[in-house]
Amino acid sequence: MIDHEAVAKRYRDQAEEFRAKSELMRDETARNQYEKIAESFESLADNEEKLAFKKEGHPLVRKTQEPFPTGDGCP
């Protein structure tokens, strides 16, 4: 079984590493690319956390908010 929380943490750690590397880049294009990679890892982490929240019986499941929007604006 996949540990979505552990995967999310790993993705956030990777995002942090790419952000740190982006700060070292003198070239603006390279810096922006590293930032985009970091944002992608953050997005992946967000998705993994949603999967963890979706698990039945997960202690952090939100009772008042749907983890995935329905898209129609209705709760």
C-alpha positions as CSV (number, residue, x, y, z in Angstrom):
1,M,0.0,0.0,0.0
2,I,1.3,3.5,-0.9
3,D,2.1,5.9,2.0
4,H,0.7,9.0,0.4
5,E,1.9,11.2,3.3
6,A,5.5,10.0,2.9
7,V,5.4,10.5,-0.8
8,A,4.0,14.0,-0.3
9,K,6.8,14.8,2.2
10,R,9.4,13.6,-0.3
11,Y,7.9,15.8,-3.0
12,R,7.9,18.8,-0.7
13,D,11.6,18.1,0.2
14,Q,12.4,18.0,-3.5
15,A,10.6,21.2,-4.1
16,E,12.6,22.9,-1.3
17,E,15.8,21.6,-2.9
18,F,14.9,23.0,-6.3
19,R,14.0,26.4,-4.7
20,A,17.3,26.5,-2.9
21,K,19.1,25.7,-6.2
22,S,17.1,28.4,-8.0
23,E,18.5,31.0,-5.7
24,L,22.0,30.0,-6.8
25,M,21.3,30.5,-10.5
26,R,22.6,33.7,-12.0
27,D,20.8,33.1,-15.3
28,E,17.1,34.2,-15.0
29,T,15.9,31.5,-17.4
30,A,17.6,28.8,-15.4
31,R,16.3,30.3,-12.1
32,N,12.7,30.3,-13.5
33,Q,13.0,26.7,-14.7
34,Y,14.1,25.6,-11.2
35,E,11.2,27.5,-9.7
36,K,8.8,25.8,-12.1
37,I,10.2,22.4,-11.2
38,A,9.7,23.3,-7.5
39,E,6.1,24.3,-8.2
40,S,5.5,21.0,-10.0
41,F,6.8,19.1,-7.0
42,E,4.5,21.1,-4.7
43,S,1.6,20.3,-6.9
44,L,2.5,16.6,-6.8
45,A,2.7,16.8,-3.0
46,D,-0.7,18.5,-2.8
47,N,-2.2,15.6,-4.9
48,E,-0.6,13.0,-2.7
49,E,-2.1,14.7,0.4
50,K,-5.5,14.7,-1.2
51,L,-5.2,11.0,-1.7
52,A,-4.1,10.6,1.9
53,F,-7.2,12.6,3.1
54,K,-9.4,10.6,0.9
55,K,-8.4,7.4,2.6
56,E,-11.3,6.1,4.8
57,G,-10.5,6.4,8.4
58,H,-7.5,8.7,7.9
59,P,-7.2,10.9,11.1
60,L,-6.9,14.1,9.1
61,V,-10.0,13.6,6.9
62,R,-11.8,16.9,6.8
63,K,-15.3,16.7,7.9
64,T,-16.5,20.1,6.8
65,Q,-14.8,20.3,3.4
66,E,-14.6,18.0,0.4
67,P,-11.0,17.2,-0.4
68,F,-11.8,17.3,-4.1
69,P,-14.1,20.1,-5.5
70,T,-17.1,18.9,-7.3
71,G,-16.8,21.6,-9.9
72,D,-20.4,22.7,-9.8
73,G,-20.0,25.1,-6.9
74,C,-22.2,23.0,-4.6
75,P,-21.0,21.4,-1.5
